[in-house]
Amino acid sequence: MKVSIVTACFNAAATVEETLRSVLDQSGVDLEYLVIDGASTDGTAGIIERFAPRLAHYVSEPDRGQVDALNKGFARATGDILGFLNADDVLLPGALASVCAAFAAAPDHEIVYGGLEWIDLTGQPLGPHHGEIETLDDILDIFRVWWAQKQWVQPEVFFRRALKDRVGPLDERYHLAFDFDFWVRCFLAGARVSRIEQPLVKFRRHANQKSVDTARGDQEIRAILAEHLADLRVPPALRRRLSAQLSYERYHSAPAAQRKSFALALLREPQWLTVPAVRQRLAASFFGRGKKQPR
């Protein structure tokens, strides 16, 4: 079972050597490592070139960004199992052997994920994280799962090449949430999931990474959800519930001056009654009216 790992990088001189070593030092696996650099100007290319003899493929050239670079890498990958690692993250020792063992134990499962450890720019620990996603319902329910910090963080997830071939490339329309879109498409394609309890990767959190733009990331996630809810493979009950929640969220987050009264809006959008926040709002309003007003 061959494992192909793709790293896309740009100006990652401060961290890329640790990333490269963490992958190349994995033992007990048939490894194919591909590194796609976007014509870095900070010395990243020179660092990678020292490891080039141990890489299956390496290029440093202008690209359209991270997603374009990852798609280039996956187009060349020949492994049975695929994964991608950021140029500032670190695979833990034995991670790939554990992933291969999990896939071997569940031949009909196409995704394996584990946990991760948050670290800062210097490598100091910031705490653990473990996603909790097993079904299409889980991956789509951003309100119950993603906003509750039960989401997948990309480097902890690995997938079979056959699944990637069915689903297609990463979508370049998305700058931050392209992985969320890809996972949704995997579940829509029928992927089954295995979970490894142990952490597989250290994920670096720092001010210069793309994911600090949480507003844009949240916006992309909502747009991806809305798009996939139109897919007829999504069960109707799930589609109605999440569509209602998205609709009420848009109303609630609009500036007060632009909102219609809640009662009128609810009459026009009765599906909001399936949204927990709406029911809580109605209950608070009903019981509040029963209180005696001060004289």
Secondary structure by P-SEA (a helix, b strand, c coil): cbbbbbbbbccccccaaaaaaaaaaccccbbbbbbbbcccccaaaaaaaaaccccccccccccccaaaaaaaaaaacccccccccccccccccaaaaaaaaaaaacccccbbbbbbbbbcccccccbbbbbbccccccccccccccccccccccccbbbbaaaaaaacccccccccaaaaaaaaaaaaacccccccccccbbbbbcccccccaaaaaaaaaaaaaaaacccccccaaaaaaaaaaaaaaaaaaccccccccaaaaaaacccccccaaaaaaaaaaaaaaaccccc
